[in-house]
Amino acid sequence: MTTHATGITGGSTAPADIAPAQAAPAHAAPLPPGAQLPPAAGASARRARHVAARDGRDGRDGRRAGGVLRTARSVAAPVPPLPPAAAPVRPRADCTADTAGGLTFDVRLPEAGPGAPHATGDPAMLLRLRGGEGPADTVRLPLAPVGDEGTLRAVLPSIMSLPEGRWDAYVADGDEEPVRLLPGVHDLRSLVDRVPRAGRTWLGVRIPYATKYGNLTVRSWLRWPHAEAGQLYVLDGGLVVRGRLYGAGLSTTARLEAHPRDAAGTPPVSVPVPCEGEEHAGPGPDDARHLEEQRSYEHHRRVPYSKGQFVSSPGQPDPHAAPGFTVRLPLGALPSAPAVWDLWLRPSAEEEPVRLARILDDVPDKKQIFGYPPQPVTAPDGTVREVRPYYTLDNDLSVQASWPEPV
């Protein structure tokens, strides 16, 4: 009977602390009255009878016999876990911006070690347009050794046109799979006071930044003409915008237009743009109620709101580089629907409108940096709502309306 268990396990032997079944067969003669087994022998006999009884229950063919095997498994030493695989080591790129809009990347390769990349073939920095799939959606910048050992340099010159969008940065070496770059130290001070040079025919803006996953990406804008928004504030239910227009002149027919978003058939709301030096509806320094900018991008700290205080915007262009404008949009003139209105500047009646935006600085995503409090206004139909200006994910200027919750 006991041979069945050995056959099921494929020749497995029982642990040494389990006595063989032969030590006390199940059919052994009973002891004489009053006789007792030694303690060890009694335990062995009881264990043998238990195994024999179980084998009888499981069937004589031994298909379910496995008590010995289960006992052996229960006392086996645990298998130690495999050590975790070494995390891949990725290079970092420091970036320096120049006043013309060019970027210089110094790629720092990690120290030698398992998984550390090293340049052996034809290294290059790759910029891939997010969402793009064509050959023109990848820009290759050659990498060359510079300075300390393990540092390679790539240059994105200001004269190179980079289409608008978000470009993810990689480093590639020969036929190897490109590796995503990590951001290093960025010196973008020259972008804060950047002024587009006179005589150019297009404006390229590139701002490197760290994504929410900690990777290096370059945000690019390519516009011409360009209407740069500056200071924003509210007075008597109106939004006053100060800014400058690059690449075009302002005529007497220039207008600020609020285009409804996702509302086909709804005409835009437009107001005339006074020429520089003319009387306009803008506030003076004593009665301006300025909107709060939650955080200044130069120091990334909160700017307190104070009635009558004029909060300047760092990085304003040279006043003599392009025509400036100050225009007031009456928020009450916006219909109740839709909820979002995009702001455009039309230089003249004969020209196409130019999207108002704020891109001449070092902040890639202003929607997360600049916050403006809502202002209560009354729509033409008499409904009261809250309206606030805000910057979109593309740093374009828009106005959003919302209805307060009933009390």
C-alpha positions as CSV (number, residue, x, y, z in Angstrom):
1,M,0.0,0.0,0.0
2,T,2.8,2.4,0.8
3,T,4.4,2.1,-2.6
4,H,1.6,4.1,-4.3
5,A,2.7,7.4,-2.8
6,T,6.3,6.9,-4.0
7,G,5.1,6.2,-7.5
8,I,3.0,9.4,-7.8
9,T,5.8,11.7,-6.8
10,G,8.0,10.4,-9.6
11,G,10.6,8.9,-7.3
12,S,10.5,11.6,-4.7
13,T,11.7,10.6,-1.2
14,A,10.0,11.6,2.0
15,P,11.7,14.0,4.4
16,A,14.0,12.4,7.0
17,D,11.7,13.3,9.9
18,I,8.9,11.0,8.5
19,A,9.3,7.3,9.4
20,P,8.8,4.8,6.5
21,A,5.5,3.0,6.5
22,Q,7.3,-0.4,6.8
23,A,8.1,0.5,10.5
24,A,4.6,-0.3,11.6
25,P,2.4,-2.0,8.9
26,A,-1.3,-1.4,9.0
27,H,-1.9,-5.2,9.4
28,A,0.5,-5.7,12.3
29,A,-0.8,-8.0,15.1
30,P,-2.4,-6.2,18.0
31,L,-0.4,-5.9,21.3
32,P,-1.1,-8.2,24.2
33,P,-3.4,-6.7,26.9
34,G,-1.5,-4.3,29.1
35,A,1.5,-4.0,26.7
36,Q,2.6,-0.5,25.6
37,L,4.8,0.7,22.8
38,P,7.7,3.1,23.5
39,P,6.7,6.7,22.8
40,A,8.6,7.0,19.5
41,A,7.3,3.7,18.3
42,G,3.7,4.6,19.2
43,A,4.0,7.8,17.3
44,S,5.4,6.0,14.3
45,A,2.6,3.4,14.4
46,R,-0.1,6.0,14.7
47,R,1.4,7.9,11.7
48,A,1.6,4.8,9.7
49,R,-2.0,3.8,10.4
50,H,-3.1,7.4,9.5
51,V,-1.3,7.2,6.1
52,A,-2.7,3.7,5.4
53,A,-6.2,4.8,6.2
54,R,-5.8,7.9,4.0
55,D,-4.5,5.7,1.1
56,G,-7.5,3.5,1.5
57,R,-9.8,6.5,1.2
58,D,-8.0,7.9,-1.8
59,G,-8.3,4.7,-3.7
60,R,-5.9,1.8,-4.3
61,D,-4.6,3.2,-7.5
62,G,-3.0,6.1,-5.6
63,R,-4.3,8.8,-7.9
64,R,-5.1,11.1,-5.0
65,A,-2.4,10.0,-2.7
66,G,0.0,12.8,-1.9
67,G,0.2,13.3,1.8
68,V,3.9,12.7,1.9
69,L,4.4,15.0,-1.1
70,R,2.3,17.7,0.5
71,T,4.3,17.4,3.8
72,A,7.6,17.7,1.9
73,R,6.4,20.8,0.1
74,S,5.2,22.4,3.3
75,V,8.7,22.2,4.9
76,A,10.7,23.1,1.8
77,A,12.8,26.2,2.0
78,P,11.2,29.3,0.2
79,V,12.7,30.3,-3.1
80,P,14.4,33.7,-2.9
81,P,13.0,36.4,-5.2
82,L,15.0,37.4,-8.3
83,P,16.9,40.7,-7.9
84,P,15.2,43.6,-9.7
85,A,16.6,44.6,-13.0
86,A,18.8,47.6,-13.1
87,A,16.8,50.7,-14.2
88,P,18.0,52.1,-17.5
89,V,20.2,55.2,-17.2
90,R,19.2,58.1,-19.3
91,P,21.2,61.2,-20.3
92,R,20.3,64.8,-19.3
93,A,20.3,67.9,-21.5
94,D,21.2,71.4,-20.2
95,C,19.8,74.2,-22.3
96,T,20.7,77.8,-22.9
97,A,18.6,80.2,-24.9
98,D,19.9,83.3,-26.9
99,T,18.1,86.6,-27.6
100,A,17.4,85.6,-31.2
101,G,15.4,82.5,-30.1
102,G,18.1,79.8,-30.7
103,L,18.7,77.0,-28.2
104,T,21.9,75.2,-27.3
105,F,21.7,71.8,-25.7
106,D,24.6,70.2,-23.7
107,V,23.8,66.5,-23.4
108,R,25.4,65.0,-20.3
109,L,25.9,61.2,-20.7
110,P,25.8,59.2,-17.4
111,E,28.9,57.7,-15.9
112,A,29.9,54.4,-17.3
113,G,28.1,51.4,-15.9
114,P,25.4,48.8,-16.7
115,G,22.8,50.3,-18.9
116,A,24.6,53.6,-19.3
117,P,24.5,55.0,-22.9
118,H,27.7,56.0,-24.6
119,A,28.3,57.6,-28.0
120,T,30.0,55.1,-30.4
121,G,28.6,55.9,-33.9
122,D,26.9,59.0,-35.2
123,P,25.2,60.6,-32.1
124,A,22.4,63.1,-32.7
125,M,19.6,64.8,-30.7
126,L,16.2,64.1,-32.2
127,L,13.1,66.4,-31.8
128,R,9.9,64.6,-32.6
129,L,6.6,66.5,-33.1
130,R,4.1,65.0,-30.7
131,G,1.3,63.4,-32.7
132,G,3.2,63.7,-36.0
133,E,4.0,60.7,-38.2
134,G,5.6,62.1,-41.3
135,P,9.3,62.4,-42.1
136,A,9.1,66.2,-41.6
137,D,8.0,65.6,-38.0
138,T,11.5,64.6,-36.8
139,V,14.3,67.1,-36.6
140,R,17.9,65.7,-36.3
141,L,20.5,67.9,-34.6
142,P,24.1,66.5,-34.7
143,L,25.9,66.0,-31.4
144,A,29.6,66.9,-31.1
145,P,31.9,66.6,-28.1
146,V,32.4,69.8,-26.1
147,G,34.0,70.7,-22.8
148,D,34.2,67.9,-20.2
149,E,34.4,64.3,-21.3
150,G,30.9,62.8,-21.6
151,T,29.2,66.0,-22.8
152,L,27.9,66.4,-26.3
153,R,26.4,69.6,-27.8
154,A,23.6,70.2,-30.2
155,V,22.3,73.6,-31.5
156,L,18.8,74.5,-32.7
157,P,19.6,77.8,-34.5
158,S,17.1,80.7,-34.6
159,I,17.1,80.6,-38.4
160,M,15.8,77.1,-38.4
161,S,12.0,77.0,-38.8
162,L,10.3,74.7,-36.2
163,P,6.6,74.2,-36.8
164,E,4.3,75.0,-34.0
165,G,3.7,72.2,-31.4
166,R,5.3,70.2,-28.7
167,W,8.6,68.5,-29.7
168,D,9.8,65.6,-27.5
169,A,13.6,65.3,-27.2
170,Y,15.6,62.1,-27.7
171,V,19.3,61.2,-28.1
172,A,20.2,58.6,-30.8
173,D,23.4,56.8,-31.6
174,G,23.7,55.0,-34.9
175,D,21.2,52.2,-35.3
176,E,20.3,52.0,-31.6
177,E,16.8,52.8,-30.4
178,P,16.6,56.6,-29.4
179,V,16.5,57.3,-25.7
180,R,14.2,59.9,-24.2
181,L,16.1,62.9,-22.7
182,L,15.8,64.2,-19.2
183,P,15.8,67.9,-18.5
184,G,18.9,69.4,-17.0
185,V,19.7,73.0,-16.0
186,H,18.0,75.6,-18.2
187,D,19.2,79.2,-18.6
188,L,16.3,81.0,-20.3
189,R,16.9,84.5,-19.0
190,S,17.4,85.9,-22.5
191,L,13.8,85.0,-23.3
192,V,12.3,87.2,-20.6
193,D,13.0,90.5,-22.3
194,R,13.0,89.2,-25.8
195,V,12.1,91.6,-28.6
196,P,11.7,90.3,-32.2
197,R,14.3,91.8,-34.5
198,A,13.1,94.3,-37.1
199,G,13.0,93.2,-40.7
200,R,12.2,89.6,-40.1
201,T,9.5,87.8,-42.0
202,W,8.5,85.2,-39.3
203,L,8.7,84.7,-35.6
204,G,9.8,81.5,-34.0
205,V,9.5,80.9,-30.2
206,R,11.0,77.8,-28.5
207,I,10.7,77.1,-24.8
208,P,12.2,73.9,-23.3
209,Y,10.4,72.5,-20.3
210,A,10.0,69.3,-18.2
211,T,6.8,67.4,-18.9
212,K,4.6,65.9,-16.1
213,Y,6.5,62.6,-16.6
214,G,9.9,64.3,-16.1
215,N,11.0,64.3,-19.7
216,L,12.5,67.1,-21.9
217,T,10.2,68.7,-24.5
218,V,10.4,71.9,-26.5
219,R,7.3,74.0,-27.0
220,S,7.4,75.8,-30.3
221,W,5.4,78.7,-31.8
222,L,5.7,79.9,-35.4
223,R,3.7,83.0,-36.1
224,W,3.7,86.1,-38.3
225,P,2.2,88.7,-37.8
226,H,2.0,88.3,-34.0
227,A,-0.1,90.2,-31.5
228,E,1.6,90.0,-28.1
229,A,-0.7,90.5,-25.1
230,G,0.7,92.4,-22.2
231,Q,-1.1,93.8,-19.2
232,L,-4.8,92.8,-18.5
233,Y,-7.2,94.5,-16.1
234,V,-10.9,95.1,-15.7
235,L,-12.7,98.4,-15.3
236,D,-16.5,99.0,-15.1
237,G,-17.3,95.6,-16.6
238,G,-14.8,95.8,-19.4
239,L,-11.5,93.9,-20.1
240,V,-8.7,96.2,-21.1
241,V,-5.8,94.6,-23.0
242,R,-2.5,96.3,-23.7
243,G,-0.1,94.8,-26.2
244,R,2.1,95.1,-29.3
245,L,1.7,94.0,-32.9
246,Y,4.7,92.6,-34.7
247,G,4.8,92.2,-38.5
248,A,2.0,94.5,-39.4
249,G,0.8,98.1,-38.8
250,L,-2.3,99.3,-37.0
251,S,-4.7,101.3,-39.3
252,T,-7.7,103.4,-38.3
253,T,-9.9,100.4,-39.1
254,A,-8.1,98.1,-36.7
255,R,-10.5,96.2,-34.4
256,L,-10.4,93.8,-31.5
257,E,-12.6,90.8,-32.2
258,A,-14.0,88.2,-29.8
259,H,-14.8,85.0,-31.8
260,P,-17.2,82.5,-30.3
261,R,-15.7,79.0,-29.9
262,D,-17.7,76.1,-31.2
263,A,-20.7,78.2,-32.1
264,A,-21.2,78.2,-35.8
265,G,-23.3,81.1,-37.1
266,T,-22.7,83.3,-34.1
267,P,-21.0,86.5,-35.3
268,P,-18.0,87.8,-33.4
269,V,-18.1,90.8,-31.1
270,S,-15.7,93.6,-32.2
271,V,-14.6,97.0,-30.9
272,P,-12.3,99.6,-32.5
273,V,-8.7,99.8,-31.5
274,P,-7.6,103.4,-30.9
275,C,-4.3,104.4,-32.4
276,E,-1.4,105.0,-30.1
277,G,-1.7,108.4,-28.5
278,E,-5.5,108.7,-29.0
279,E,-8.0,108.9,-26.2
280,H,-9.3,105.5,-25.2
281,A,-11.4,103.9,-22.6
282,G,-8.5,102.5,-20.7
283,P,-8.1,103.4,-17.0
284,G,-5.6,105.8,-15.5
285,P,-3.1,104.8,-12.9
286,D,-5.3,105.9,-10.0
287,D,-8.6,104.2,-10.9
288,A,-7.5,101.0,-12.5
289,R,-8.7,97.9,-10.8
290,H,-6.1,95.4,-11.9
291,L,-6.6,91.7,-12.2
292,E,-4.5,89.6,-9.9
293,E,-1.8,87.5,-11.5
294,Q,-1.5,84.5,-9.2
295,R,2.1,84.0,-9.8
296,S,4.7,86.0,-11.6
297,Y,6.7,83.9,-14.0
298,E,9.9,85.7,-13.3
299,H,10.1,84.7,-9.7
300,H,7.2,82.1,-9.5
301,R,5.8,83.7,-6.4
302,R,2.3,85.1,-5.7
303,V,1.7,88.7,-6.5
304,P,-0.8,90.3,-4.0
305,Y,-3.8,92.1,-5.4
306,S,-4.2,95.7,-4.4
307,K,-6.9,98.1,-5.7
308,G,-5.3,100.9,-7.8
309,Q,-1.9,99.1,-8.0
310,F,-0.6,98.6,-11.5
311,V,1.0,95.1,-11.7
312,S,3.5,95.2,-14.5
313,S,4.2,92.2,-16.6
314,P,7.9,91.2,-16.8
315,G,9.4,90.7,-20.3
316,Q,7.5,93.6,-22.1
317,P,8.9,94.3,-25.6
318,D,10.7,97.5,-26.5
319,P,8.1,100.2,-26.9
320,H,9.8,101.3,-30.1
321,A,10.0,97.9,-31.7
322,A,6.4,97.6,-32.8
323,P,3.1,99.6,-32.6
324,G,1.4,99.3,-29.2
325,F,-2.3,99.3,-28.6
326,T,-4.7,99.6,-25.7
327,V,-8.2,98.4,-26.3
328,R,-11.3,97.8,-24.1
329,L,-13.7,95.0,-24.6
330,P,-17.1,95.4,-22.8
331,L,-17.7,92.0,-21.3
332,G,-21.4,92.7,-21.1
333,A,-21.6,92.9,-24.9
334,L,-20.8,89.2,-25.1
335,P,-24.0,87.1,-25.6
336,S,-24.9,84.5,-23.0
337,A,-23.8,81.7,-25.2
338,P,-21.3,80.3,-25.9
339,A,-19.2,80.2,-22.8
340,V,-15.8,80.8,-24.4
341,W,-14.6,83.6,-26.7
342,D,-11.2,83.7,-28.4
343,L,-9.6,87.2,-28.8
344,W,-8.2,88.3,-32.2
345,L,-6.7,91.6,-33.4
346,R,-7.5,92.7,-36.9
347,P,-4.9,95.2,-38.1
348,S,-7.2,96.7,-40.8
349,A,-10.4,96.0,-42.5
350,E,-8.5,94.5,-45.5
351,E,-6.3,92.1,-43.4
352,E,-6.9,88.8,-41.7
353,P,-7.2,88.8,-37.9
354,V,-4.2,87.8,-35.7
355,R,-4.6,85.7,-32.6
356,L,-3.8,87.4,-29.4
357,A,-1.3,85.5,-27.4
358,R,1.5,85.8,-24.9
359,I,4.6,83.9,-26.0
360,L,7.6,86.3,-25.7
361,D,8.9,85.0,-22.3
362,D,10.1,81.8,-20.7
363,V,6.8,80.3,-19.6
364,P,5.6,77.4,-21.8
365,D,2.2,76.9,-20.1
366,K,0.6,80.0,-18.8
367,K,-2.7,78.4,-18.0
368,Q,-1.1,76.8,-15.0
369,I,0.8,79.9,-13.9
370,F,-1.5,82.9,-14.5
371,G,-4.9,82.9,-12.8
372,Y,-7.4,85.8,-13.0
373,P,-10.4,86.2,-10.7
374,P,-13.9,86.2,-12.3
375,Q,-15.8,89.5,-12.7
376,P,-19.6,89.7,-12.4
377,V,-21.2,91.2,-15.5
378,T,-24.7,91.5,-17.0
379,A,-25.3,90.1,-20.4
380,P,-27.5,91.8,-23.1
381,D,-30.4,89.5,-22.1
382,G,-30.1,90.6,-18.4
383,T,-28.5,87.4,-17.1
384,V,-25.7,87.9,-14.6
385,R,-22.6,85.8,-15.0
386,E,-19.0,85.7,-14.1
387,V,-16.4,86.4,-16.8
388,R,-12.6,86.0,-16.6
389,P,-9.8,86.1,-19.1
390,Y,-7.4,83.2,-19.3
391,Y,-4.6,81.7,-21.4
392,T,-5.3,78.5,-23.3
393,L,-2.9,75.5,-23.5
394,D,-1.3,77.3,-26.5
395,N,-0.9,80.6,-24.5
396,D,-3.6,82.3,-26.6
397,L,-5.8,84.8,-24.8
398,S,-9.5,83.9,-24.4
399,V,-12.5,84.9,-22.2
400,Q,-14.6,82.4,-20.3
401,A,-18.1,82.9,-18.9
402,S,-19.7,80.9,-16.1
403,W,-22.9,81.2,-14.1
404,P,-22.6,81.3,-10.3
405,E,-24.3,78.6,-8.3
406,P,-27.6,79.7,-6.9
407,V,-27.6,80.4,-3.2
